[in-house]
Each structure stands twice: as C-alpha cells, then as structure tokens.
Amino acid sequence: MILKPFAAAALTVSALVNAASAHAQTDDERFLTLVAQRGITAPNDGEWQVRFAKANCNDLNRNTSVPELVDILTNDENGDPLFDLVNARMFIRTAVEVFCPKFSSAVSDQAPAPATAPAPKQQAPKSSYYPNCAAARAAGAAPLHRGDPGYSSSLDRDGDGIACE
C-alpha cells in the first residue's frame, strides 16, 4: 500500500519526461529555427540548407578552412554566388554551432568586417553662395538639396530640388 504513491509519482515523472522529449527540437529543426531567427538569407528550401550545413561540417573535418568555405559560398563558377559575404559567414557559424561545435573556435575568428560609415558630408557655412557647381564641389558641399545653405535653383538644372548632382 505504501508503494502506490511512489509508483504513481514515478509514472507522472516518466510521463513528463516523455512529453518534454516529444517536443524537443531535432538538430535540423534547431538549425532552421536559428537561420530564420538570425535573418540569414539562404537559397533553396530547409532540407537543402540542412544538407548543405552538414556538408560544411564535413568540409571542416577534411581540413577545409573557414575562409575557404566562405569563398566557396560567395564565389560560384557560374557567377551566381549562393550567399553574400555576411550571410555566408552567419550560415557557416550557425552550421558549426548546431552540427559541429568542435569547430566553434575556427568560426569565432571569422567575424564579419564592420561596415564602414560614410564620411560625413562637410557642412557648408550658413551664408554660402556658389557661383557654379564646380565651386560647390570644390567646397565639398555638392550635391546641394533645396533648403541647404548655398542651394540655388540656378544650380539645379532639372528642377528636382537637388543641385550639382
């Protein structure tokens, strides 16, 4: 009689473990979820992406370097790359994270190059006047937008609000 509550508790724990494992994601599902969450633009369907990610791990096992993999993904013989540089690196990093984590140190060194911000446009003085577009360009003010200091409709040939384009 005393064993019945323990047996019932064991069955309840067993049922909970079975239910949890039934809802656990497979590695393939986890990979596709991460690809979607990270906004990786990948060609073809999910099945292809999983096969290709596993092939990347096989290549790493055969001593292909991460830069070589990135090169393969971004430079196709036919001139039609599978990925742009950023997506190739993220795809490989996600494949390694899920399917071959022993190579995580190899991909951690392959951080995407930071985007360089364009040089700030030199601000023209508030009382600017440019007799022509050559002068505006020489001052670093071109192109001039309607409302910018130095803008003049005489410099805006097509009247679109942008002078010295």
Backbone as a printed PyTorch tensor [residue, N CA C, xyz], in Angstrom:
tensor([[[  0.8100,  -1.1970,   0.0000],
         [  0.0000,   0.0000,   0.0000],
         [  0.8560,   1.2650,   0.0000]],

        [[  1.9640,   1.2480,   0.6850],
         [  2.8130,   2.4350,   0.7720],
         [  3.4850,   2.7020,  -0.5730]],

        [[  3.7310,   1.7150,  -1.3840],
         [  4.4290,   1.8770,  -2.6440],
         [  3.5730,   2.5380,  -3.7210]],

        [[  2.2700,   2.4690,  -3.6060],
         [  1.4060,   3.0260,  -4.6460],
         [  1.6440,   4.5100,  -4.8890]],

        [[  1.7610,   5.3750,  -3.8680],
         [  2.0130,   6.7920,  -4.1680],
         [  3.3430,   6.9930,  -4.8900]],

        [[  4.3690,   6.1930,  -4.5080],
         [  5.6580,   6.3280,  -5.1800],
         [  5.5720,   5.8640,  -6.6320]],

        [[  4.8530,   4.7900,  -6.8680],
         [  4.6890,   4.2900,  -8.2280],
         [  3.9460,   5.3120,  -9.0780]],

        [[  2.9240,   5.9350,  -8.5140],
         [  2.1710,   6.9540,  -9.2490],
         [  3.0630,   8.1570,  -9.5420]],

        [[  3.8950,   8.5550,  -8.5880],
         [  4.8000,   9.6850,  -8.7950],
         [  5.8230,   9.3490,  -9.8750]],

        [[  6.3270,   8.1080,  -9.8910],
         [  7.2960,   7.7070, -10.9010],
         [  6.6750,   7.7280, -12.2900]],

        [[  5.4230,   7.2940, -12.3800],
         [  4.7360,   7.3210, -13.6700],
         [  4.5170,   8.7600, -14.1370]],

        [[  4.1990,   9.6500, -13.2040],
         [  3.9850,  11.0530, -13.5560],
         [  5.2820,  11.6800, -14.0680]],

        [[  6.4000,  11.4260, -13.3760],
         [  7.6880,  11.9530, -13.8110],
         [  8.0450,  11.3790, -15.1780]],

        [[  7.8240,  10.0970, -15.3560],
         [  8.1160,   9.4590, -16.6350],
         [  7.2820,  10.0740, -17.7590]],

        [[  6.0200,  10.3330, -17.4840],
         [  5.1450,  10.9390, -18.4910],
         [  5.6230,  12.3470, -18.8450]],

        [[  6.0630,  13.1040, -17.8400],
         [  6.5600,  14.4520, -18.0850],
         [  7.8330,  14.4270, -18.9310]],

        [[  8.7380,  13.5020, -18.6260],
         [  9.9820,  13.3830, -19.3930],
         [  9.6680,  12.9980, -20.8300]],

        [[  8.7600,  12.0500, -21.0210],
         [  8.3840,  11.6380, -22.3710],
         [  7.7280,  12.7790, -23.1410]],

        [[  6.8780,  13.5520, -22.4900],
         [  6.2150,  14.6770, -23.1500],
         [  7.2380,  15.7440, -23.5310]],

        [[  8.1900,  16.0090, -22.6470],
         [  9.2060,  17.0150, -22.9370],
         [ 10.0830,  16.5820, -24.1040]],

        [[ 10.4680,  15.3160, -24.1220],
         [ 11.3250,  14.8590, -25.2130],
         [ 10.5620,  14.8050, -26.5330]],

        [[  9.2500,  14.6280, -26.4820],
         [  8.4620,  14.6260, -27.7060],
         [  8.4280,  16.0140, -28.3310]],

        [[  8.5760,  17.0560, -27.5200],
         [  8.5450,  18.4270, -28.0200],
         [  9.9410,  19.0130, -28.2420]],

        [[ 10.9820,  18.2660, -27.9300],
         [ 12.3450,  18.7690, -28.1190],
         [ 12.6380,  18.8670, -29.6140]],

        [[ 13.3510,  19.9270, -30.0060],
         [ 13.7040,  20.1100, -31.4030],
         [ 14.8540,  19.1920, -31.7880]],

        [[ 14.7930,  18.6990, -33.0040],
         [ 15.9350,  17.9730, -33.5410],
         [ 17.0000,  19.0060, -33.9130]],

        [[ 18.2110,  18.5480, -34.1720],
         [ 19.2640,  19.4710, -34.6040],
         [ 18.8730,  20.1720, -35.9030]],

        [[ 18.2400,  19.4220, -36.8070],
         [ 17.8150,  20.0210, -38.0760],
         [ 16.8290,  21.1500, -37.8310]],

        [[ 15.8430,  20.9050, -36.9690],
         [ 14.8420,  21.9340, -36.6560],
         [ 15.4920,  23.1270, -35.9490]],

        [[ 16.4030,  22.8400, -35.0410],
         [ 17.0960,  23.9130, -34.3250],
         [ 17.8920,  24.7770, -35.3010]],

        [[ 18.5790,  24.1340, -36.2440],
         [ 19.3460,  24.8680, -37.2360],
         [ 18.4390,  25.7860, -38.0510]],

        [[ 17.3400,  25.2510, -38.5600],
         [ 16.4350,  26.0540, -39.3790],
         [ 15.8010,  27.1840, -38.5700]],

        [[ 15.5290,  26.9350, -37.3010],
         [ 14.9930,  27.9810, -36.4310],
         [ 16.0040,  29.1020, -36.2660]],

        [[ 17.2780,  28.7430, -36.0340],
         [ 18.3220,  29.7600, -35.8750],
         [ 18.5420,  30.5410, -37.1730]],

        [[ 18.5040,  29.8630, -38.3040],
         [ 18.6570,  30.5480, -39.5970],
         [ 17.5580,  31.5980, -39.7400]],

        [[ 16.3260,  31.2190, -39.4030],
         [ 15.2070,  32.1590, -39.5150],
         [ 15.3350,  33.2960, -38.5010]],

        [[ 15.6670,  32.9700, -37.2440],
         [ 15.7840,  33.9970, -36.2110],
         [ 16.8860,  34.9930, -36.5190]],

        [[ 17.9570,  34.5320, -37.1240],
         [ 19.1010,  35.4050, -37.4070],
         [ 18.9520,  36.1460, -38.7350]],

        [[ 17.8640,  35.8610, -39.4430],
         [ 17.6100,  36.5560, -40.6980],
         [ 18.5960,  36.2110, -41.7940]],

        [[ 19.1370,  34.9950, -41.7470],
         [ 20.1010,  34.5760, -42.7660],
         [ 19.3490,  34.3130, -44.0650]],

        [[ 19.7610,  34.9750, -45.1040],
         [ 19.1670,  34.7690, -46.4200],
         [ 19.8930,  33.5990, -47.0600]],

        [[ 19.1980,  32.4680, -47.1230],
         [ 19.8040,  31.2530, -47.6500],
         [ 18.9800,  30.7570, -48.8310]],

        [[ 19.6560,  30.2470, -49.8590],
         [ 18.9260,  29.7580, -51.0310],
         [ 18.2370,  28.4300, -50.7640]],

        [[ 17.2880,  28.1110, -51.6040],
         [ 16.6020,  26.8230, -51.6040],
         [ 15.7780,  26.5940, -50.3390]],

        [[ 15.3140,  25.3660, -50.1910],
         [ 14.4320,  25.0480, -49.0680],
         [ 15.2180,  24.5900, -47.8420]],

        [[ 14.5110,  24.3740, -46.7570],
         [ 15.1370,  23.9880, -45.4950],
         [ 15.9000,  22.6840, -45.5740]],

        [[ 15.3730,  21.7250, -46.3100],
         [ 16.0550,  20.4300, -46.4210],
         [ 17.4330,  20.6140, -47.0640]],

        [[ 17.4960,  21.4250, -48.1220],
         [ 18.7760,  21.7080, -48.7820],
         [ 19.7130,  22.4170, -47.8190]],

        [[ 19.1880,  23.3900, -47.0700],
         [ 20.0200,  24.1490, -46.1430],
         [ 20.6450,  23.2410, -45.0920]],

        [[ 19.8720,  22.3020, -44.5760],
         [ 20.3880,  21.3610, -43.5690],
         [ 21.4760,  20.4850, -44.1850]],

        [[ 21.2230,  19.9360, -45.3750],
         [ 22.2360,  19.0890, -46.0350],
         [ 23.5060,  19.8880, -46.2970]],

        [[ 23.3450,  21.1240, -46.7550],
         [ 24.4950,  21.9570, -47.0770],
         [ 25.2730,  22.3350, -45.8150]],

        [[ 24.5640,  22.6130, -44.7280],
         [ 25.2260,  22.9390, -43.4580],
         [ 26.0460,  21.7480, -42.9630]],

        [[ 25.4830,  20.5530, -43.0670],
         [ 26.2070,  19.3440, -42.6560],
         [ 27.4120,  19.1020, -43.5780]],

        [[ 27.2580,  19.4140, -44.8570],
         [ 28.3830,  19.2810, -45.7850],
         [ 29.5010,  20.2520, -45.4130]],

        [[ 29.1320,  21.4510, -44.9340],
         [ 30.1460,  22.4050, -44.4710],
         [ 30.9350,  21.8150, -43.3080]],

        [[ 30.2600,  21.1350, -42.4000],
         [ 30.9570,  20.4910, -41.2760],
         [ 31.8690,  19.3800, -41.7740]],

        [[ 31.4040,  18.6240, -42.7620],
         [ 32.2590,  17.5830, -43.3420],
         [ 33.5030,  18.1970, -43.9670]],

        [[ 33.3310,  19.3360, -44.6330],
         [ 34.4840,  20.0220, -45.2180],
         [ 35.4620,  20.4660, -44.1280]],

        [[ 34.9450,  20.9770, -43.0240],
         [ 35.8200,  21.3770, -41.9190],
         [ 36.5620,  20.1720, -41.3580]],

        [[ 35.8900,  19.0160, -41.2930],
         [ 36.5430,  17.7800, -40.8430],
         [ 37.6600,  17.3590, -41.7810]],

        [[ 37.5560,  17.7440, -43.0540],
         [ 38.5920,  17.4090, -44.0380],
         [ 39.6220,  18.5420, -44.1550]],

        [[ 39.6810,  19.3830, -43.1250],
         [ 40.6650,  20.4740, -43.0260],
         [ 40.4670,  21.6110, -44.0260]],

        [[ 39.2610,  21.8010, -44.5050],
         [ 38.9640,  22.9960, -45.2930],
         [ 38.8550,  24.1370, -44.2910]],

        [[ 39.4960,  25.2410, -44.5780],
         [ 39.4530,  26.3700, -43.6380],
         [ 38.1330,  27.1320, -43.7880]],

        [[ 37.7890,  27.8830, -42.7550],
         [ 36.5760,  28.6920, -42.8050],
         [ 36.6570,  29.7250, -43.9390]],

        [[ 37.7890,  30.4230, -44.1240],
         [ 37.8540,  31.3470, -45.2670],
         [ 37.6380,  30.6520, -46.6110]],

        [[ 38.1160,  29.4130, -46.7410],
         [ 37.8820,  28.6670, -47.9830],
         [ 36.3990,  28.3690, -48.1660]],

        [[ 35.7180,  28.0030, -47.0550],
         [ 34.2760,  27.7580, -47.1320],
         [ 33.5260,  29.0260, -47.5240]],

        [[ 33.9070,  30.1380, -46.9110],
         [ 33.2670,  31.4110, -47.2480],
         [ 33.4730,  31.7110, -48.7250]],

        [[ 34.6690,  31.4630, -49.2160],
         [ 34.9680,  31.6960, -50.6240],
         [ 34.0940,  30.8260, -51.5260]],

        [[ 33.9060,  29.5700, -51.1370],
         [ 33.0670,  28.6540, -51.9140],
         [ 31.6260,  29.1620, -51.9540]],

        [[ 31.1360,  29.6510, -50.8110],
         [ 29.7490,  30.1030, -50.7390],
         [ 29.5050,  31.4200, -51.4580]],

        [[ 30.5420,  32.2320, -51.5890],
         [ 30.3490,  33.5590, -52.1700],
         [ 30.8650,  33.6830, -53.5970]],

        [[ 31.5560,  32.6710, -54.1130],
         [ 32.0950,  32.7290, -55.4730],
         [ 31.7560,  31.4490, -56.2120]],

        [[ 30.7220,  31.5100, -57.0100],
         [ 30.2850,  30.3600, -57.7900],
         [ 30.9510,  30.3990, -59.1600]],

        [[ 31.2930,  29.2200, -59.6970],
         [ 31.9230,  29.1310, -61.0240],
         [ 31.0680,  29.7970, -62.0970]],

        [[ 29.7600,  29.7240, -61.9400],
         [ 28.8420,  30.2570, -62.9450],
         [ 28.5410,  31.7330, -62.7270]],

        [[ 29.1930,  32.3430, -61.7640],
         [ 28.9530,  33.7500, -61.4990],
         [ 27.6880,  34.0040, -60.7090]],

        [[ 27.1420,  32.9690, -60.0890],
         [ 25.9070,  33.1090, -59.3210],
         [ 26.1650,  32.6260, -57.8960]],

        [[ 26.6840,  33.4990, -57.0170],
         [ 27.0330,  33.0580, -55.6630],
         [ 25.8060,  32.6160, -54.8820]],

        [[ 26.0150,  31.6550, -53.9800],
         [ 24.9300,  31.1780, -53.1410],
         [ 24.5680,  32.1930, -52.0560]],

        [[ 25.5750,  32.8710, -51.5200],
         [ 25.3820,  33.7850, -50.4070],
         [ 26.2000,  35.0520, -50.6310]],

        [[ 25.7700,  36.1460, -49.9910],
         [ 26.6680,  37.2940, -49.9070],
         [ 27.6050,  37.0180, -48.7310]],

        [[ 28.5990,  37.8480, -48.5490],
         [ 29.6470,  37.5930, -47.5640],
         [ 29.1010,  37.4610, -46.1460]],

        [[ 28.2500,  38.3760, -45.7380],
         [ 27.7300,  38.3650, -44.3660],
         [ 26.8780,  37.1210, -44.1250]],

        [[ 25.9720,  36.7940, -45.0610],
         [ 25.1290,  35.6150, -44.8960],
         [ 25.9300,  34.3280, -44.9440]],

        [[ 26.9950,  34.2780, -45.7480],
         [ 27.8430,  33.0800, -45.7930],
         [ 28.4840,  32.8420, -44.4340]],

        [[ 29.0230,  33.8940, -43.8490],
         [ 29.6630,  33.7460, -42.5330],
         [ 28.6580,  33.3420, -41.4610]],

        [[ 27.4670,  33.9490, -41.4910],
         [ 26.4460,  33.6010, -40.4900],
         [ 25.9440,  32.1750, -40.6900]],

        [[ 25.8040,  31.7400, -41.9470],
         [ 25.3510,  30.3820, -42.2400],
         [ 26.3590,  29.3730, -41.6990]],

        [[ 27.6430,  29.5940, -41.9800],
         [ 28.6820,  28.6770, -41.5030],
         [ 28.7230,  28.6730, -39.9780]],

        [[ 28.6630,  29.8520, -39.3700],
         [ 28.6950,  29.9410, -37.9100],
         [ 27.5130,  29.1770, -37.2860]],

        [[ 26.3290,  29.2840, -37.8920],
         [ 25.1530,  28.5790, -37.3800],
         [ 25.2880,  27.0790, -37.5930]],

        [[ 25.8100,  26.6670, -38.7450],
         [ 26.0230,  25.2400, -39.0080],
         [ 26.9760,  24.6510, -37.9810]],

        [[ 28.0500,  25.3650, -37.6970],
         [ 29.0350,  24.8830, -36.7200],
         [ 28.4060,  24.8160, -35.3290]],

        [[ 27.6550,  25.8330, -34.9710],
         [ 27.0220,  25.8680, -33.6430],
         [ 26.1360,  24.6490, -33.4180]],

        [[ 25.4000,  24.2440, -34.4490],
         [ 24.4360,  23.1550, -34.2940],
         [ 25.0330,  21.7880, -34.6030]],

        [[ 25.7540,  21.6640, -35.7190],
         [ 26.1630,  20.3510, -36.2050],
         [ 27.6020,  19.9510, -35.8910]],

        [[ 28.4930,  20.9140, -35.6840],
         [ 29.8880,  20.5520, -35.4130],
         [ 30.5390,  21.5910, -34.4910]],

        [[ 30.0680,  21.6540, -33.2410],
         [ 30.5470,  22.6860, -32.3220],
         [ 32.0390,  22.6090, -32.0200]],

        [[ 32.6860,  21.5010, -32.3390],
         [ 34.1250,  21.4150, -32.0580],
         [ 34.9170,  22.4200, -32.9030]],

        [[ 34.2910,  22.9780, -33.9520],
         [ 34.9560,  23.9700, -34.7950],
         [ 34.5660,  25.4070, -34.4340]],

        [[ 33.9330,  25.5870, -33.2850],
         [ 33.4600,  26.9320, -32.9310],
         [ 34.5910,  27.9420, -32.8070]],

        [[ 35.7640,  27.5030, -32.3730],
         [ 36.8790,  28.4600, -32.2830],
         [ 37.3330,  28.8960, -33.6680]],

        [[ 37.1710,  28.0520, -34.6710],
         [ 37.5720,  28.4110, -36.0380],
         [ 36.6540,  29.4830, -36.6170]],

        [[ 35.3730,  29.4300, -36.2920],
         [ 34.4520,  30.4250, -36.8500],
         [ 34.3910,  31.6870, -36.0030]],

        [[ 34.7910,  31.6110, -34.7500],
         [ 34.7490,  32.8200, -33.9240],
         [ 35.7640,  33.8420, -34.4000]],

        [[ 36.8070,  33.3700, -35.0940],
         [ 37.8080,  34.2830, -35.6450],
         [ 37.3440,  34.9270, -36.9420]],

        [[ 36.2110,  34.4890, -37.4580],
         [ 35.7380,  34.9650, -38.7480],
         [ 34.5780,  35.9420, -38.5970]],

        [[ 34.7310,  36.8930, -37.7080],
         [ 33.6820,  37.8890, -37.5060],
         [ 33.5350,  38.7280, -38.7680]],

        [[ 32.2910,  39.0770, -39.1180],
         [ 32.1060,  39.9180, -40.2890],
         [ 32.8250,  41.2490, -40.1190]],

        [[ 33.3670,  41.7360, -41.2050],
         [ 34.0410,  43.0320, -41.1610],
         [ 33.0220,  44.1080, -40.8300]],

        [[ 33.3700,  44.9990, -39.9240],
         [ 32.4040,  46.0430, -39.5820],
         [ 32.1570,  46.9450, -40.7820]],

        [[ 30.9220,  47.3490, -40.9220],
         [ 30.5770,  48.2430, -42.0170],
         [ 31.1990,  49.6080, -41.7420]],

        [[ 31.7930,  50.1610, -42.7520],
         [ 32.3980,  51.4720, -42.5650],
         [ 31.3640,  52.5370, -42.8500]],

        [[ 31.2700,  53.4790, -41.9640],
         [ 30.3210,  54.5650, -42.1370],
         [ 30.8580,  55.5300, -43.1730]],

        [[ 29.9730,  56.0620, -44.0040],
         [ 30.4530,  57.0330, -44.9820],
         [ 30.9620,  58.2830, -44.2760]],

        [[ 31.9150,  58.9130, -44.9150],
         [ 32.4650,  60.1390, -44.3340],
         [ 31.3540,  61.1810, -44.2390]],

        [[ 31.2980,  61.8830, -43.1300],
         [ 30.2420,  62.8720, -43.0010],
         [ 30.4120,  63.9820, -44.0390]],

        [[ 29.2780,  64.4390, -44.5570],
         [ 29.3010,  65.5000, -45.5450],
         [ 29.7340,  66.7850, -44.8550]],

        [[ 30.6620,  67.4660, -45.4760],
         [ 31.1050,  68.7240, -44.9010],
         [ 29.9450,  69.7080, -44.9320]],

        [[ 29.7320,  70.3390, -43.8040],
         [ 28.6570,  71.3190, -43.7230],
         [ 29.1230,  72.6460, -44.3060]],

        [[ 28.3480,  73.1610, -45.2170],
         [ 28.6640,  74.4620, -45.7870],
         [ 28.2630,  75.5380, -44.7840]],

        [[ 28.9670,  76.6270, -44.7520],
         [ 28.5680,  77.7150, -43.8710],
         [ 27.1600,  78.1900, -44.2230]],

        [[ 26.4450,  78.7230, -43.2390],
         [ 25.0610,  79.1230, -43.4360],
         [ 24.8910,  80.2060, -44.4980]],

        [[ 25.8850,  81.0140, -44.7080],
         [ 25.7570,  82.1010, -45.6840],
         [ 26.4870,  81.7630, -46.9750]],

        [[ 26.4710,  80.4920, -47.3810],
         [ 27.2080,  80.0650, -48.5670],
         [ 26.5580,  80.5620, -49.8450]],

        [[ 27.4050,  80.8410, -50.7970],
         [ 26.9700,  81.1550, -52.1510],
         [ 27.9860,  80.5090, -53.0870]],

        [[ 27.4570,  79.7730, -54.0610],
         [ 28.3320,  79.1330, -55.0320],
         [ 27.9480,  79.6340, -56.4170]],

        [[ 28.8690,  80.2470, -57.1110],
         [ 28.5470,  80.7820, -58.4390],
         [ 28.2770,  79.6740, -59.4570]],

        [[ 28.8330,  78.4660, -59.1840],
         [ 28.6190,  77.3320, -60.0840],
         [ 28.8590,  76.0330, -59.3120]],

        [[ 28.5590,  74.9280, -59.9620],
         [ 28.6870,  73.6200, -59.3000],
         [ 30.1370,  73.2550, -59.0340]],

        [[ 31.0430,  73.7120, -59.8650],
         [ 32.4650,  73.4320, -59.6330],
         [ 32.8920,  74.0110, -58.2950]],

        [[ 32.4160,  75.2090, -57.9840],
         [ 32.7480,  75.8360, -56.7080],
         [ 32.1170,  75.0720, -55.5470]],

        [[ 30.8890,  74.6060, -55.7250],
         [ 30.2130,  73.8320, -54.6750],
         [ 30.9430,  72.5180, -54.4320]],

        [[ 31.3710,  71.8550, -55.5160],
         [ 32.1200,  70.5970, -55.3690],
         [ 33.4700,  70.8380, -54.6960]],

        [[ 34.1350,  71.9070, -55.0940],
         [ 35.4390,  72.2190, -54.5040],
         [ 35.3130,  72.4840, -53.0110]],

        [[ 34.1670,  73.0150, -52.5870],
         [ 33.9420,  73.2860, -51.1670],
         [ 33.4450,  72.0480, -50.4270]],

        [[ 33.2040,  70.9510, -51.1680],
         [ 32.7170,  69.7150, -50.5400],
         [ 31.2460,  69.7750, -50.1890]],

        [[ 30.5050,  70.6890, -50.7920],
         [ 29.0990,  70.8750, -50.4570],
         [ 28.1520,  70.1590, -51.4120]],

        [[ 28.6230,  69.7570, -52.5670],
         [ 27.7480,  69.1300, -53.5650],
         [ 27.4980,  67.6670, -53.2080]],

        [[ 26.3380,  67.1310, -53.4930],
         [ 25.1780,  67.8140, -54.0530],
         [ 24.4650,  68.6590, -52.9870]],

        [[ 23.8060,  69.6810, -53.4510],
         [ 23.0610,  70.5840, -52.5670],
         [ 21.5770,  70.2780, -52.7040]],

        [[ 20.8820,  70.1990, -51.5870],
         [ 19.4440,  69.9380, -51.5950],
         [ 18.7030,  71.2300, -51.2710]],

        [[ 17.5020,  71.3440, -51.8140],
         [ 16.6810,  72.5170, -51.5420],
         [ 16.5960,  72.6900, -50.0190]],

        [[ 16.9130,  73.8630, -49.5400],
         [ 16.9270,  74.1430, -48.1090],
         [ 18.3350,  74.1270, -47.5290]],

        [[ 19.2910,  73.4910, -48.2230],
         [ 20.6840,  73.5110, -47.7730],
         [ 21.2670,  74.9020, -47.9800]],

        [[ 22.1870,  75.3220, -47.0950],
         [ 22.8870,  76.5850, -47.3380],
         [ 23.6350,  76.5090, -48.6640]],

        [[ 23.5020,  77.5050, -49.4970],
         [ 24.1870,  77.5370, -50.7750],
         [ 23.3670,  77.0040, -51.9250]],

        [[ 22.2080,  76.3630, -51.6290],
         [ 21.3590,  75.8550, -52.7190],
         [ 20.8000,  77.0330, -53.5070]],

        [[ 20.7700,  76.8750, -54.8140],
         [ 20.1680,  77.8890, -55.6820],
         [ 19.5070,  77.1610, -56.8330]],

        [[ 18.3320,  77.6130, -57.2070],
         [ 17.6450,  76.9870, -58.3420],
         [ 18.4580,  77.1290, -59.6210]],

        [[ 19.3460,  78.1290, -59.6770],
         [ 20.1850,  78.2850, -60.8640],
         [ 21.2180,  77.1460, -60.9870]],

        [[ 21.4910,  76.4570, -59.8770],
         [ 22.4200,  75.3170, -59.9020],
         [ 21.6870,  73.9870, -60.1130]],

        [[ 20.3610,  74.0220, -60.0270],
         [ 19.5280,  72.8350, -60.1450],
         [ 18.9840,  72.7430, -61.5690]],

        [[ 19.7080,  72.0740, -62.4390],
         [ 19.3550,  72.0270, -63.8640],
         [ 17.9970,  71.4320, -64.1480]],

        [[ 17.6780,  70.3150, -63.4710],
         [ 16.4150,  69.6420, -63.7870],
         [ 15.2740,  70.0180, -62.8620]],

        [[ 15.5390,  70.9030, -61.8890],
         [ 14.4710,  71.3890, -61.0120],
         [ 13.9260,  70.3680, -60.0360]],

        [[ 14.7030,  69.3210, -59.7250],
         [ 14.2240,  68.2760, -58.8220],
         [ 14.5400,  68.5350, -57.3510]],

        [[ 15.1410,  69.6950, -57.0660],
         [ 15.4660,  70.0160, -55.6790],
         [ 16.8540,  69.5930, -55.2710]],

        [[ 17.6110,  69.0250, -56.1930],
         [ 18.9780,  68.6050, -55.9170],
         [ 19.8960,  69.2910, -56.9240]],

        [[ 20.7550,  70.1740, -56.4390],
         [ 21.6620,  70.9230, -57.3110],
         [ 23.0290,  70.2650, -57.3320]],

        [[ 23.6930,  70.4000, -58.4360],
         [ 25.0650,  69.8910, -58.6010],
         [ 25.1700,  68.3940, -58.3750]],

        [[ 24.2330,  67.6430, -58.9870],
         [ 24.2250,  66.1820, -58.8090],
         [ 25.3030,  65.5590, -59.6390]]])
